[in-house]
Amino acid sequence: MRRYERLVWSVARSYRLDTPDAADVVQTTWLRLVEHLGGIHDAERLGGWLATTTRREALRLARARRRRLVDGADDEIALVPAGDPDVDDALLRDERDAVLHRAVRALEPRCQRLLRVLSASPPPRYDTVAEALGMPIGSIGPTRGRCLQRLRAALGDLGWSDRDGVRA
């Protein structure tokens, strides 16, 4: 668990789940591992199996949450206190995050996966990333650099400058 914990958490958080939901996904992933322990024959492929299982669980949970919101569950709106000075900051942060996520979605899937996994805090070790994404360790850094350049360009196309995260 110690070896793959950061990988599992980073994959779960890459689906923009809040901490409690990501924790549920992580816990379910470990449960799935215990349930399927007898079917895992190659320990070297465990990282990939965990990453795939985490992705599936995160998607399942995200879809369930989205379905609840679409069905009219607006109880979260009532949680915002009237006149809260942090609301403006939160709205600006949410707008910035939405543009960032739109730019990330404009990238090719390989860049999306790599940047999402590497954006975990703390980032997973390169050997774990290489195993989970099926990439040579030596190509992770250069690929990350190219993906970040593409992300900057995509952000520019959306009207955001590279400096201070403000609209151009």
N, C-alpha and C positions, 0 to 999 in steps of 0.2 A: 504494500500500500504506500509506503514512504516513497518508493521509487517513482510511482505513477500518480501520486496525489495531485501534484501541481498540473500535470497534463489534464487530468480529469476535470479539475476546477477550471482551467483555462478554456477548455472546450465548452463546458457548461456556461461560463460567463460570456463566451463569444456570441451566445444567442440573446444577449441583452436581458437576461433574467436578473431579477433582483436577488440579493443575497439569500433570503429564505428559499426562494424557488430553486436557485442554483444548488443550495445545500440538499434540497429534496432530490434533484437530479443526480448529484454525486452519490447520495446514499442509495438511490435506486440502482445506480450503476454498479456499486459494490455488491449489492444484493444479487443483481443479475450474474455477476462473476461467481458468487458462491453457488447460485443455482446451476450454472453451466460449467463448473469446475471440472467435472468429469469429461466434458467434451473438448477441453482445451489441451491439445497435445504438444504444441510447439510454444515453449515459453518465450522464444524470441519474437513471436508475433502478438504477445499479450498487449503491448502498447497500442497497436493498431486496433485490436479487438476492443479495448477499453475506449479508445477515441470514437470508434464507430458506435458502440453502445451508448456512450454519453451523448453523442449527436442525436441518436434516435430518441433517447429519453427527453432531451431538451426540446426537440421538435414536438414530441407528443405533448409535453407540458405547455409549451408556447401556444400550440393550437388549441388546447383546452382552455387556456386563459383568454385567448382571442375570441373563442366561441362564446364564452361567458360575457365578454364585453359587448359583442355584437347583439347578444340576446337581451341587452338592456340593463345590465348590472352597472349602474352608475353610482353605486354607493361610495366609490373612491372620490367622487367630486365633492361630496359633503365633508371629506377630511381636510380640505384646504380652508384654513381659518381666514375670515374676512379681514382685510387690511394688513395682512402679514407682509412685512418689508422684504422678506426673503423670496416672495413669490416672483417679483420681477427678475431677480437673479436666476431663479429656477427656470423661468420661462426662457430667458436668454440662453442658459445652459442647455435646455432641452432643444431649442432651435439649432444651436451649434451642433449638438449631438446628432440631430436628425440630418443635417447637411453632411456631417461626417459619415454617417451610416449610408446615406444615398451615394456618396462618393465611393465608399468601400464596395457597395453593391455593383457599381459600374466597372469594377476591376474583374479580371478573369478569376474563375473559381479558385485556382491554385494560389493566387495572391491573397484572395479573401481568407482562405483557410490559414495560410502562413501568418498573415498579419494578426488575425484573431488569436491564434495560439500564442504567438510571441507577445501579445499585448497583456498577457496575464501578469499579475503582480504577486510574487516575483515570477519572472519569466521561466519557463521550463528549460532544462538543459538541452543543448543542441542534439545530443544523442537520443534523447527521448522524442524530440520533435522529428528528427530524421526517421526514427522507427515508426512513429504514428502517421506521418505524412508520406512515407515511402520515398524520402529524398536522401541523397548523399549528404553527409554532414558538411562537407566542404562547399556545397552549393547553397546552404541556408543563408549565410551572410550576404553574398552577392545577390541572391534572389531577393532577399529582404530589401536591400538597397534599391534594386530596380522597382520593386513593388511600391516602395515609399515614394519614388520619383513619379510613378504613375498616379499614386494617390494625390500628391501635390498638384499634378496637372488636372486631375478630376475635380479637386476642390476649387482650383482656379476657374475651371469651366462653369462651376456652380456659383461663382462670384465671391469666393472667399480667398483672402490673401494668406500667404504663408506666414505672415508676421502678425503676431498677437491674436490670431484666430478671429479676425473681424472681417466683416463684409467689405469687399473692395469697392 
